């Protein structure tokens, strides 16, 4: 979409959005969408049906009451014209309603809505609950104002195309989500991303699509407002205007479903092919197969409340159902959607192609034999994965995380058999910055970049020449490994001393004994003396002898507890052996090695393990549940491993130059110090990063006291206030009195940090490590910016995602792993007090 068209769509969105201002005071911000969205649908239908209104009413008068409903509907659909499947039998239109008595508007609007065809009544009355909102508008005395403003907006298809209507709905829903903080799982797919997926899906289907009389069925199991379906049809029609495209979908969100279904009504599609409900729990298109499937399922959204029917289907139906390959962890259902789509691939000469956009989790989350790994194994061993394309960050409206497009098919071209293409399209050559950000969307994929990605994919290009480090081709087995269990012998020494006897007292099997027996055992043990034994059998024999002499009988569990308490690991001790003289493994030294599937595990041990620990061996009872061979099979796809570009190390000369510069700076300070400059000038003030919750806390009864104390410290020059451009952006949506609080801090006591590419990568690392979910990207970004800015402390009232002990440990775990400094995170209450 060119910039002029984009600006026109944003202007239309702003025009409709301005109507929401009328609702302020009578409706909560989170409720604006319940009024605006159905009014947009209603106005769109009114503009379409107005031209043929009289024809429909005249035809309706000629129909007998006993006519079958299906026949009646079809006749009235035909009268409405333009191949739409909707009609209205009310004499009213928006134009006529505007000429009526304003006091009758509520009743007239209700009459107008309830006399639509049944498919529209279901949308407006059941999904949008629109009559409830009209009642509230009427009682608040603002119904006429809202209605009259909508009358001024022309939403006829000649003025606003179906594609532009999709943009309008997308823009409105994004705005409503942002003001109400309802962002969980709502990642509306930008049109350029959809076009990329569609182009990839049909890239090598030229001959099949060019024929006459072609029918193609397209399906989206999480269709939202229908953007993916509409753009797929548009692309197929551009390729062959004679092609017949049938659209199918299912959507859980009632408002999105209502928008999608209304779009199908006015574009001539069968609206019954768009189903309402949870795809994973109740497949509304069971038994159907599709040529093309594409989707953007919710990221990082758990399926806990749906787990019973999903796990039941997986266990009872196996591969006869949808989830036979396994189920992923409860916190992320993306791979459930992908399995569902695979179950709907056609088994004919055309086969099916799938395009799905997901975050990084499905690529590598889960070790060998886990649900995620087994699903990847199933897809790769069945050779369905054609390509995976890494997209730029900051493409989506409500998250800035890295996303990936997976392309799958069950009719791979011969040259792709047994191979997977990875394309790294995250670099600067594949995106451009937007002139104005839309939520978290700061970048877009221009047409020329999209064409290049499709060309690299369609040409099955390897990394060479201009495509170096962008495209690589692998055998499917290259992503697999065997996780073998490596054991080392148990070596223990034994001694009876006060410290070890105290450990024995803590053993459960010993502690539950009667005190008299405990005393007897301790006395028998003390007679052994304090010598150090390096052989377990020797000590065991002596232990048995002393217990017998004391006439104390102990069972195997108690004896095991005694030996455990009196022993310590000792590399100099003899190996502990079992019944048949074989060495016992030491659980504390147990390790696991990942052996590539292409390599023999014995050869791997000889080369990688035994030269360093000659006494190690492989537990050959640790086998794969499916192939029964040694080691558990796992699959992962790690883009960073294949496309990592190391940063060149600095030269010695550069390091020396930095040292000399620092030394010169220190030397320049020393004379002032020697002349008696007050010590306070050299005491560094703490740099305190404040997030939006602390700023807003200044106006909140619960948090005002300690938030204000913190800002008093800034104004009294006791500390430096550090905020980021992310904070500044979030404050744009805050009340004016809260947004102005940072400006009250003197400039000398204030510092602004920017959200760099490095900070966004660190935030993505937090998300991929599971510290927080992708819907809380900004929380992760606050911590990332502060960590890289090396502030002294972050203060926040966000107990769930930032100032939370478990998450603090997890944030710092990632920081340590990536070589970044640990960060201190506290509440304002733990920073400054009245005393």
C-alpha positions, 0 to 999 in steps of 0.5 A: 500500500502506497503512503498516500493510500495509507494516509487516506485510511488513517484519516478515515480512521481518525474521522470515525475515532473522533465520534468516540469522543462523544461517548466520554463520560457515559461509557468507559474507554474499554466500552467505546468499541461496543458502540463504534464498531457495530455502528460502522458495520450498520453504516456500511450496510446502509450505504450498500443497500440504500440504492435497491431499498425500494426494489427489495420492499416491492419484491417483499410485498409479492411473496407469500407468507408460506414461502420457504425461508431459504427461497424467500431469502434468495429472492430478496438477496437477488433484489438487493443486487450486487451478489450480496447476501443481505437485505433489510425490510424496514422502510428506513435508511440513515437518510430517512431516519435523519429526517424523522423526529429525533425523539423517535430515533431509538425506536426507529433504529431498533426497528431498522436493525431487527428487520435485517435478514437473519444473518445480520440480526445475528451479528448486530443483536447476538454478537455486538449486543447492539440494542443494549448499547443503543439503549444506553446511548438514548438514556445518556442523551447522546444517541442523536449526536452519534447517529448524526455524525455517522450519517456524514461518513460515506462508506459505500464500496465506491468510496471505501473498498473492501480492502480499505474497510479492513484497514478501517476496522483494523485501525479502530480495533487497535485504538480500542485495544490500546486505550483499554490495555486489552492487548493479550493475544491481539496481534492484528496482522499488517497487510504487507505481512499478509501479502508476503504470506499470500505471495509465498503460498502461490509463488510456485503455483503458476501453472495450476492457477492459470487454468480455466474453471479453477476453484480454490478453497482458503481457510483461516482458523483464527480469522479475526476480521477476515483480512487474510482471507480477503487479501488471499482472494484479491491475490488469486483474482489478480492472477486469474480473474476467472478463478472461483475462491471460497473463503472459510474461517472461524473466530472466537472473538464475537466482535471480530467475528461479526465484522468478518461475517458482515464482510462476507455478506456484502462481498457475495461469499457464503457467510455460513462458512465463517463460524463462531467459536474456539477452533481448538475445542470445536472444529466448525469445519470438521472433515473439510480440506482446503487448498490454501490455509493461512493464519496468525494465531495468538502468541503466548496465550495459554490454553489451560481452560481448554486443556481437557477436550484438547488433551482428550482428543490427543490421547484418545484419537491420536493421529486420527484426530488433530493433535496426535503428534503431541501437545505443547506447554500449556502457556502457548497454543501456537503449535496446536493451531499449526497441527489443526491446519495440517490435519486439513491438508488435501490428499490429492494431486494439488495438495495443500499449502500452509502459511502461518506467522508465529513467534520464536517459541515454536522453533526451539522451545522444549527439549528432546521428547517434549511436546514441542519437539515431538511436533517439530519432529513429526512435521520435519520427518513427514517433510512438510516444512518448505521454508521458514522466514524470519521477519523484521521486529516492530512490524505488529501493532501490539508487539515488537517481537521477532516473528517468523513465517512458516510455509508448509505443503504436502506436495513439495517440488522434487528439488525441495524433497527432504530439505528446508529453506531458512531465510533471514529477512530481519535485516535493514534491507527488508524493512523501512521505518514508518513516518508515524508509528501505529502502536508498536508498529514502527516498521513496514516491509516495502513492496520491493523487499517483499518481492525479493523475499518471494524471489529468494524463496521461489528460486530456492536460492542458497547463500551465495553472492548477493544472498549470502547470509540471507538464505540457507538450505538444510536437510530436514535431519540437520535440525535433529539430535539425540539426547544421550545420558552420560553417566560417571561413576559414584565415588564416596568416602565415609566417616563418622563425625559430629557434622555427618551425625547431625545430617543423619538426624535430619534423615526422615527414616532416622528421625521417625525412630523412637529416641531410644533406637536413635541413641543406640544407632548413634552409639554403635556408629561412634564406636567405628571411630573417626577414620576416613573410608574410601571404599563403600563395601569396606565401610558397609561391612564394618557398619553392619558388624557394629549394628549387630554387636549392638543388637540393632536391626535396620531395614534397607531404607534406614541403612540407605539413609545412614550411608547417605548421611555419613558419605560425601562425594570424593574423586579419590575414593573407590568406585561404588559398584552394584550387585554384579560389580558394575559401577553405580552412576553418580546422579550429581555428575549426570549430564546429557549430550546432544548428538546430531542425528547424522552422527553415531553416538559412540563416535561422538563419545570417543571424540567429545567426552572420553578424552576429558572424562575417561570413566564416563559411559552412556546409559543405554537404557535411556532410549527414544520412545518411538524408535527404541534406539539409544538417546531421545530424539529432539528437533529444534531450529535455531536461527541465531546459530545459522545466521549469527554475525559475530561482532569483530573484536576491538584491536589492542590499539583501540583498547589502549586509546580508550584507556589513555582517554580515561586516564586523561579524564581522571588526571584532569579531575585530580587538581580540583580535588587537591584544591579542596573541592567539596566531597559531595561533588564527587559522590555520584547521585543514584540514577533511578529509572522510573516506568509509567506506573510510578508516574501514574502512581503520583495521581493514585490514592494507593501509590501517591505517597511513596511516588511523590516522595521519589519525585521530591528526591529528584526535585531536591537533587538527591537523585537523577530521574531516568526515563525512556522514550517508551515511557514518554510514548506511554504517557501520551495516553495518560491523563494530562496531570500525570503526563506533566509530572516528569517535566517538573523535574529540573533538566539537570536531574533528568536523563532520557534513554532511547529504545535502541535495536540492542534494547529491543533484542534484549527484550525479545530475549526476555520473552523467548526465555519466558520471563514475560509473555509477548503481550507484555513486550513494553514491560520487557523493553523497560527492563532492557533499556534500563539494563543497557543504560546501566542505571542503579535501580528500576522503580515500578509499581508493576508487581506482576511483570517487573517488580516481582521476585521471580521475574527479577531473578529471571531478568538477571539470569538472561542478563548474565547469560548475554553478558549484560549487567544485573539490574536492581528492581524495587518499588518506590516504597523501598527507595525513599521514606518520610524519615 
